[in-house]
Structures are given as C-alpha cells and as structure tokens.
Amino acid sequence: MTEPKAQVSSAGRAAFSALAPRAGFPSEGWQAVVLSARREGTGARGVLRFDRDGFAPLIVKLRQPVDAARSEAARAAHALAAHNLPGGTVRLLAAAPDHGALLLSHVPGRTAWEILSQTEDSAERIRVLRASGAWLGAFHLAGGALTGGGAKRSAPQSDQPVQTAPPLRRLRRLARQRDIPQAGQYARCLAALSHWAAAIEGQRTPAAVIHGDMTLSNLLVEGDTVTGIDFENIAPAPAMRDLARLLVDDAIWFGQGAEGPVEVSAPGIDAYQAQIDIAVLRFYAGVRLLSLWAAQPNEPADRSPRRAYVWDRIQEIVPDFFML
C-alpha cells in the first residue's frame, strides 16, 4: 500500500468512527474502500467509501494533517452547495473538524472523465459533455439560493466587472519564481493573453456562485443524472471561470490535434443554458492553459506520464489558441 493510501486509510477509519454516530449510524461493521488518495505537502487527502449490508454507502472525505480553518471552510462550503443543487445531491451528514473530515451521502455514478476515457463512441462523448455543460449551467442559475439571499435568480447576476489583473499577476509571478519550460514561448502567450485582457478589463460579465474546480473528474454521471462533487472552492465569481476550466479539461484530455477549448458549437457550451460571454470565456481558458503550463517541471525527465501528456497537449493547442 502506498504511503498516501495508507495514511488516508488509517485516518479515514478513525474519522468514520467519530462521524458515524453523529449522523445516527453504527460505527462498527463497515468495510472501507479508498477511492482516492494523494500527497498534499507533508500530509495527504483522500476519499473513502464505507459499505455495510442494510445501509446505503457512506463517503468520508478528509485532509491530513488537520487544519481547523480549512476543515471549517470545507464543512461550510459543502453545506452551502448541498442546498438546491441540480441533479443528484451530495448531502453533508456530519463533520469532524478535529479529524479534518466530512461524512457525505453516496451518489452512484462514474466521473465524466472516466466515462470519456473509456469510450470511443462519439454519441456517448457528446451525451456526457452536453450533460456536463447542462449541469454547470443549472448550477450557476441556482446561485441565488446558494448565496443565502433567499430568492432564486432566473439567471446569473450580470453585474460583476471583469478583473483580469489578479490572474495575470499570478501568471507573471509564476514565470519569475519557477524555471518554466520554453519560457520564451510562455512569455509570448502571456503577452497575447494580456492584450485580450485589456479589451475586457472592467466590462460587466455574468457572475454566479461558481464551483471553482470544475473539471470532468468532479462530475459524477449516472444515466441522465449528473452530480457535482468537491465544493471546497465555491465562491461568487465570473461564471465563465467554471466553464473555461471544464472546456480546457476536455480539450487537454479528449481533444484531437490543435483543437482548442473554446468552440461555440462544442457540446459543453451549447448545452450550457446560462448566459455566455465568449470574450471572457476565452480569457479564462487562456489563464487555465498557462496555469497548467507553469506547473510543468522544466526537465522532461521530471514529468510523470500524466504531466508529460498534459505538456504535449498544451504545446499542440496554444499556438492556434493564442494565434501565434
């Protein structure tokens, strides 16, 4: 058993023993399955499923070592997001801040990323992408209830000015702090992105409570039902940030050749029922592409197979995307 998996397994079992009684479940007699585990700094984070005959499965999500502030933020975010979500709903059943853990209801399904990685059926691909885009649009349209304001909005609030300076500063800072591969080309792409930013800075754009980490791995698909998971990063922000991340994720992993992430006719876009701002969407897609670029080790030998694949796809996409 790998170290992160061992740490997640041990901490998750201890957390479950504390969480289950708080939610009215017995703490003994459950079988634990580690669904995911990864290193995070000096600790680990992961997700476990607990199964027992006669009960629906339960999910424990945890982060080690325990950070009280982050644990409370995660609890509040999941409690907020569980209210009025479209499709299936992941319910927060209990929280154990002293364990850095949450107990959540289980929702059946496979991630959209897993489905797309295992199918060569173009119709299935379109179905999953359309379902993903539709879920995201519905999530953004539900934003009024998620903010706690009481009344729903019929559309994302179109009253937030675009602030391009913060993401641009972050991308420039990364260029100074890291030995970025092909730094000259990165700088040219960043210059193109800055030019786009000048054209939209301060313009008003649709805003909503966004997911904040909207990837195909954070959407569970079961039949026609889509359920979002992992809401720790929800916050009011331009809605196009979420849509851009979703489209870039698809372009990186399932696009072909130089196919870019912002195609108006793409299934994920045409099923998104909330308002779309193409100029802002393109800007945030560029931010995401360059963020992935800046995260790459400079030496090819230091890249994992996953990172090497992402690097190759970025280099295929960015020349056309940034019109270089």
Secondary structure, 3 states (H helix, E strand, C coil): CCHHHHHHHHHHHHHHHHHHHHCCCCCCCCEEEEEEEEEECCEEEEEEEEECCCCCCEEEEEEECCCHHHHHHHHHHHHHHCCCCCCCCCCEEEEEHHHCEEEEECCCCEEHHHHHHCCCCHHHHHHHHHHHHHHHHHHHHCHHHHCCCCCCCCCCEEEEECCCHHHHHHHHHHHHHCCCCCHHHHHHHHHHHHHHHHHHCCCEEEEEEECCCCCHHHEEEECCEEEECCCCCCEEEECHHHHHHHHHHHHHHHCCCCCCCCCCCCHHHHCCCCCCCHHHHHHHHHHHHHHHHHCCCCCHHHCCHHHHHHHHHHHHHHHHHCCC
